[in-house]
Each structure stands twice: as C-alpha cells, then as structure tokens.
Amino acid sequence: MDLGRAASGRRRLKDLLLQKDNRVCSDCNAPDPKWASANIGVFICLKCCGVHRSLGTHISKVLSVTLDEWSDDEVDAMIEVGGNASANSIYEAYIPEGYTKPGPDATPEQRSQFIRSKYELQEFLKPSLRIVSGKSNQSSSSGSFMDSFRSAGSQRMEGMIEFIGMLKVKVIQGTNLAIRDIKSSDPYVVLNLGSQTVQTTVVRSNLNPVWNEERMLSVPEHYGQLKLKVYDYDTFSADDIMGEADIDLQSLITSAMAFRDPGMYSDMQIGKWLKSDDNALIEDSPVEISDGKIKQMMTIRLQNVESGDIELELEWIPLDQ
C-alpha cells in the first residue's frame, strides 16, 4: 500500500469521525465509537460491532477505525454517505411511535433486535428504498452504501449472542507446507470462530509463505476453539486442504479476564497453553503482557497432512477499548 495514500485516507476518516454526529455510536449513542461499517457508512461502538459482525459481511463490513487498513474505496464510501446522521436519516426514517432505540447500557438482546431490524430486515426504511432479494431498481438517494444489501432472512441467527471481547489474529508465516500442485502450492489460511470466518490473501507458489496479516474476530461468551485451515488455491477446481488445527483460547481469555487493565502492569508472563499429545502446539505457548497489551505467540503443527507449520500471534482486545 502506498504510504502517502494510506496516510491521506486515515486523515480523511479521522476528519469524518470528528463530526458531531459521528462522535457517538450510530445504533446506541455510546460515546467515542472506534469501529465502522464501511459499506453502510456508520460509526459504531464495540458492543454494536459484535452484532454487526454476526449479520455477515454481505450486510455489514466491520472495520476498526484505528486497527485495520482501509482501502481508498472504503474511505470514499464512508465520506459519500457522510456519517451517522445521514445514514440514520434513511435507516431510521420510520421508527414506529413508542419504539425506544437502545442506549449504551442496552442488553445484548435489545441491541441485537434493534440492529437486525434496522439493517437486516430494513423495518425502519422508507418503503421505496427497501431492498429485496434479486434485481431491483434502487432510489438514487439510497446511495452506494446500500448496494451490497440483500434480504438475509434465511441467514438469521437463532437466539442472541453476547460478545465478551475481540480477538486479533496475526497470521505471520508458514513453514514447509505441503505440495498440492506439481512442485509447489498457492496457500492461504482460513480462521473460523463460531459463525465467523476470515481468511488471508493467497501467496502464489510458495511453501514457506510470509503473510504478516491481521484479522479480527468477535469472541462470543461461549467461544469454543479457533479453527484454522490452510488451503491451496485452485483456479479451475475446488481448493485442496493443506492441513488444519484447533486452537484453544482458554489460556488467553482466562488470563485476560484476570488482568483486565494490562496497561497497569509491566511486561510479564501471565499464562501458558501447554504443549501436549492432544494439541497441535510445537512448544508451550505463553500468554504475556507486552507494551500494555495481552498477546500470545504460538507455532502450530498442521494436522492431517504430511508437513507444515503456521506461526501466529493472538491479541486480546477488551470491550472498552
């Protein structure tokens, strides 16, 4: 990425965030939102961010204002919308009389119900702007930020999910990965946590790829294991599996809950995931406070494959950050 263009994009985004209506969450009015839905064009708090992520990127593509890299198109789309007031004039145009918009202290159920009604079901839109499945003529006033919306009723999640924090996963590199083409492979990594899936870019013809790519996942209250799979990208056929592994998050999250304000502590080890015959670790994986952040480095031996290791760094991001 061109550093000058990236800096310019960050400045433009910051200027937009400084506008009065963008200093509170678009959905619950919590102060100082640090997240945004790039395709909708609104700034949101971390609690609402978790619900947006559960909607799927086909409805809301969530990015951190400070932690993620933004493309020029994503910044342009935010600026085109103009921020929370402009978007809400459409998405909240017809809130029923007596309906109460959730506040910063709303329950997860209240927050989820409102956000799904607002964006997924589009219950508060002017009827002429509502988007349905299939091709339709859209009013020009709805703008490009609605172009990616489709009816998602079949993808509604059952029940409500409460998120306890965010997980930033840095996929650093792979070593001695398996050959799936004639002499090499085109590997990429897929990460799955609950109903969320993210993946890295494809590295062409490389068995020792370096990604150094960060991906964000919301952590539900009942989080389970982080699933990792490596695939070989194929243009004309299904992608071949190149190994997989399950990552236990308990040591990281338990340590994070015990040290809720890591900025108060000096650098130190606060936990450890121990290597055993039952997991994919190559060696013990310590959980540490480093520069006021809770991180965990690990090297994973891929399972169900002839060879391959993946190096990762996990970072815990609390809800109030």
Phi and psi in degrees as a GROMACS rama.xvg file:
@    title "Ramachandran Plot"
@    xaxis  label "Phi"
@    yaxis  label "Psi"
@TYPE xy
-65.9336  123.305  ASP-2
-65.0535  -36.2612  LEU-3
-65.1733  -43.7345  GLY-4
-66.7725  -38.539  ARG-5
-63.798  -43.5227  ALA-6
-64.1647  -40.0134  ALA-7
-63.0132  -41.3588  SER-8
-63.4294  -40.4924  GLY-9
-64.6568  -38.9173  ARG-10
-63.7887  -45.2141  ARG-11
-62.7887  -40.6847  ARG-12
-66.4943  -41.394  LEU-13
-64.3113  -41.4783  LYS-14
-61.1418  -39.4478  ASP-15
-66.9201  -40.7785  LEU-16
-65.1759  -27.3718  LEU-17
-75.5798  -12.7948  LEU-18
-63.1981  146.627  GLN-19
-53.4614  -47.2719  LYS-20
-70.1896  -16.5555  ASP-21
-95.2384  3.77837  ASN-22
-87.2671  -2.17297  ARG-23
-130.351  157.375  VAL-24
-61.7457  135.437  CYS-25
-62.1741  -27.1983  SER-26
-102.942  -27.4549  ASP-27
-134.605  0.086509  CYS-28
67.3288  18.7053  ASN-29
-65.5092  140.675  ALA-30
-72.9699  156.748  PRO-31
57.1281  57.5097  ASP-32
-67.2915  137.186  PRO-33
-116.539  12.0978  LYS-34
-129.289  163.637  TRP-35
-149.015  150.672  ALA-36
-97.4197  105.897  SER-37
-65.3334  -34.7001  ALA-38
-86.8353  -22.0173  ASN-39
-85.5862  -38.1767  ILE-40
97.6081  28.962  GLY-41
-125.387  153.947  VAL-42
-98.7386  136.016  PHE-43
-137.116  159.89  ILE-44
-84.2956  172.014  CYS-45
-66.1892  -36.3779  LEU-46
-65.3558  -42.4676  LYS-47
-71.7983  -30.3708  CYS-48
-56.3601  -41.0903  CYS-49
-60.6793  -39.4658  GLY-50
-69.0417  -42.086  VAL-51
-57.0532  -42.5587  HIS-52
-61.7215  -35.9509  ARG-53
-70.1483  -17.188  SER-54
-73.4201  -23.9376  LEU-55
96.7584  149.999  GLY-56
-68.6772  -16.4635  THR-57
-70.2024  -17.3837  HIS-58
-107.896  -48.2093  ILE-59
-140.602  117.048  SER-60
-96.6611  106.974  LYS-61
-90.8156  132.418  VAL-62
-134.297  147.193  LEU-63
-80.2665  135.024  SER-64
-64.4809  -32.2221  VAL-65
-108.029  -24.5285  THR-66
-101.424  -26.2699  LEU-67
-97.9634  156.605  ASP-68
-86.7808  133.442  GLU-69
-108.198  137.881  TRP-70
-79.8622  161.803  SER-71
-59.9872  -38.4073  ASP-72
-64.3832  -38.502  ASP-73
-67.986  -40.7675  GLU-74
-65.2731  -43.7561  VAL-75
-59.2447  -39.9419  ASP-76
-65.3402  -40.3163  ALA-77
-62.578  -44.4235  MET-78
-68.9468  -35.5198  ILE-79
-62.0721  -41.3399  GLU-80
-66.1741  -43.7997  VAL-81
99.6158  -4.4224  GLY-82
109.176  -167.208  GLY-83
-62.0541  -45.7454  ASN-84
-61.8955  -42.9098  ALA-85
-66.0444  -45.8763  SER-86
-65.5144  -42.1  ALA-87
-68.7389  -24.6383  ASN-88
-64.0164  -19.8649  SER-89
-98.9824  -51.4756  ILE-90
-74.555  -20.5426  TYR-91
-118.45  26.2093  GLU-92
-65.493  -30.5915  ALA-93
-131.689  52.2992  TYR-94
-68.712  128.21  ILE-95
-60.0655  147.243  PRO-96
-60.5071  132.25  GLU-97
89.9019  -8.43136  GLY-98
-79.5878  129.826  TYR-99
-102.252  120.755  THR-100
-69.1316  137.091  LYS-101
-63.6855  149.734  PRO-102
-101.689  -178.941  GLY-103
-57.1573  -28.4131  PRO-104
-99.6486  18.5135  ASP-105
-62.5452  152.854  ALA-106
-72.1642  160.177  THR-107
-56.7562  -36.9957  PRO-108
-65.3798  -44.1728  GLU-109
-64.0541  -42.5966  GLN-110
-64.8654  -46.7096  ARG-111
-64.1837  -43.4267  SER-112
-61.3468  -43.271  GLN-113
-67.1598  -46.2945  PHE-114
-65.5071  -38.6591  ILE-115
-68.1016  -39.848  ARG-116
-64.2651  -37.4888  SER-117
-73.0965  -45.8513  LYS-118
-107.79  -42.8844  TYR-119
-77.1274  -49.4429  GLU-120
-89.8663  -15.8638  LEU-121
54.917  42.2266  GLN-122
-73.2766  -20.0804  GLU-123
-104.813  6.46607  PHE-124
-77.7963  153.764  LEU-125
-61.2999  129.866  LYS-126
-51.9761  -34.8836  PRO-127
-70.106  -15.7779  SER-128
-98.0775  -8.89562  LEU-129
-66.4774  136.567  ARG-130
-102.793  133.863  ILE-131
-119.533  173.852  VAL-132
-62.8116  148.073  SER-133
85.2613  -175.197  GLY-134
-76.9716  140.217  LYS-135
-151.964  157.939  SER-136
-86.8314  123.278  ASN-137
-103.47  140.517  GLN-138
-63.2662  137.736  SER-139
-62.2273  -24.5182  SER-140
-71.8109  -15.0021  SER-141
-73.8006  -25.7142  SER-142
77.0016  169.771  GLY-143
-69.7379  -18.7386  SER-144
-69.4919  -10.3029  PHE-145
-102.298  -2.60899  MET-146
-62.7825  -28.3855  ASP-147
-89.2376  -0.700718  SER-148
-77.3444  139.046  PHE-149
-140.702  159.271  ARG-150
-63.6788  128.78  SER-151
-123.108  29.1496  ALA-152
-59.2366  -34.7637  GLY-153
-71.8437  -13.9392  SER-154
-105.873  12.452  GLN-155
-62.4251  136.186  ARG-156
-81.4256  143.972  MET-157
-82.6994  131.135  GLU-158
77.1172  -179.936  GLY-159
-111.44  145.658  MET-160
-114.532  131.398  ILE-161
-104.021  128.41  GLU-162
-98.7812  140.854  PHE-163
-106.827  -7.23354  ILE-164
169.895  -172.693  GLY-165
-122.165  148.665  MET-166
-119.019  119.745  LEU-167
-99.4727  120.423  LYS-168
-109.492  120.334  VAL-169
-101.45  112.237  LYS-170
-86.2397  109.142  VAL-171
-84.7025  -60.874  ILE-172
-163.212  165.392  GLN-173
-117.781  153.515  GLY-174
-134.595  131.249  THR-175
53.9035  47.4453  ASN-176
-71.7912  161.657  LEU-177
-73.1945  148.182  ALA-178
-83.0885  127.017  ILE-179
-123.652  -14.3285  ARG-180
-102.189  -159.024  ASP-181
-65.1588  -49.3986  ILE-182
-126.395  -10.0691  LYS-183
-151.046  -159.748  SER-184
-149.235  164.412  SER-185
-116.661  79.1701  ASP-186
-81.7363  150.318  PRO-187
-146.821  157.908  TYR-188
-110.332  135.71  VAL-189
-114.723  130.413  VAL-190
-116.286  135.675  LEU-191
-131.984  129.217  ASN-192
-135.581  113.086  LEU-193
62.1293  -125.223  GLY-194
-93.0941  4.5491  SER-195
-100.325  139.52  GLN-196
-135.727  131.371  THR-197
-132.783  160.716  VAL-198
-148.846  160.709  GLN-199
-85.5518  176.784  THR-200
-75.8483  165.382  THR-201
-86.6743  133.268  VAL-202
-105.238  119.207  VAL-203
-77.5164  136.642  ARG-204
45.6577  61.0139  SER-205
-153.164  121.441  ASN-206
-92.7496  -5.02565  LEU-207
-130.509  59.2584  ASN-208
-71.5091  147.287  PRO-209
-113.651  117.897  VAL-210
-100.168  -55.182  TRP-211
49.9406  46.6831  ASN-212
-113.866  138.76  GLU-213
-105.904  137.535  GLU-214
-131.501  144.607  ARG-215
-108.584  139.322  MET-216
-134.699  139.093  LEU-217
-79.8422  140.341  SER-218
-104.268  112.6  VAL-219
-74.6526  163.432  PRO-220
-58.1718  -40.5267  GLU-221
-104.572  86.7725  HIS-222
-87.058  -29.8029  TYR-223
65.9561  -158.213  GLY-224
-95.7997  151.79  GLN-225
-83.6513  120.319  LEU-226
-94.0798  129.808  LYS-227
-120.787  132.341  LEU-228
-135.793  144.829  LYS-229
-114.455  133.711  VAL-230
-124.665  154.704  TYR-231
-99.5932  121.131  ASP-232
-73.6043  129.251  TYR-233
-123.959  136.123  ASP-234
-75.5497  -40.1253  THR-235
-112.266  4.25313  PHE-236
-147.454  175.187  SER-237
-63.3984  144.117  ALA-238
-67.871  138.057  ASP-239
-86.693  140.32  ASP-240
-73.4626  139.935  ILE-241
-122.783  23.5296  MET-242
118.813  161.236  GLY-243
-151.577  167.592  GLU-244
-162.894  150.239  ALA-245
-103.616  134.765  ASP-246
-114.82  121.077  ILE-247
-81.0689  120.704  ASP-248
-93.6934  -1.96987  LEU-249
-62.0141  -43.0025  GLN-250
-63.412  -39.279  SER-251
-67.6643  -48.3622  LEU-252
-72.6362  -39.7556  ILE-253
-61.2414  -42.7776  THR-254
-65.1692  -40.6984  SER-255
-64.0419  -38.2548  ALA-256
-69.1203  -29.4319  MET-257
-77.609  -27.6099  ALA-258
-120.988  72.269  PHE-259
-67.7478  -24.0896  ARG-260
-122.941  77.2037  ASP-261
-62.7595  -20.2802  PRO-262
-64.9803  -15.6557  GLY-263
-81.5503  -10.956  MET-264
-114.07  152.607  TYR-265
-78.1665  169.627  SER-266
-61.4153  128.685  ASP-267
-166.868  163.693  MET-268
-85.7311  134.196  GLN-269
-123.599  -1.31872  ILE-270
-174.376  178.049  GLY-271
-162.926  137.551  LYS-272
-98.7599  118.069  TRP-273
-87.1343  137.327  LEU-274
-65.454  139.126  LYS-275
-152.358  173.296  SER-276
-68.8675  -14.357  ASP-277
-94.3164  -2.64031  ASP-278
-129.63  176.97  ASN-279
-97.901  7.85313  ALA-280
-66.7253  141.72  LEU-281
-83.5759  -33.8812  ILE-282
-150.42  167.86  GLU-283
-53.525  143.799  ASP-284
-115.225  103.281  SER-285
-77.2055  147.335  PRO-286
-102.646  127.568  VAL-287
-134.318  151.615  GLU-288
-91.3559  122.696  ILE-289
-136.859  117.466  SER-290
54.3561  40.1756  ASP-291
77.3868  12.1246  GLY-292
-124.733  149.88  LYS-293
-98.1762  117.555  ILE-294
-132.312  158.703  LYS-295
-142.248  118.001  GLN-296
-93.4528  144.312  MET-297
-156.848  151.734  MET-298
-120.89  124.362  THR-299
-107.033  131.712  ILE-300
-88.0789  116.514  ARG-301
-62.6975  140.108  LEU-302
-100.01  158.944  GLN-303
58.6508  39.4508  ASN-304
-156.219  160.191  VAL-305
-73.7288  -26.0267  GLU-306
-166.615  164.039  SER-307
130.911  132.513  GLY-308
-125.132  150.412  ASP-309
-128.738  131.563  ILE-310
-101.74  129.533  GLU-311
-130.049  156.616  LEU-312
-129.753  124.057  GLU-313
-101.939  142.872  LEU-314
-134.268  131.461  GLU-315
-89.0122  130.038  TRP-316
-120.168  112.233  ILE-317
-69.3699  164.404  PRO-318
-63.6946  -29.1497  LEU-319
-89.316  8.94244  ASP-320
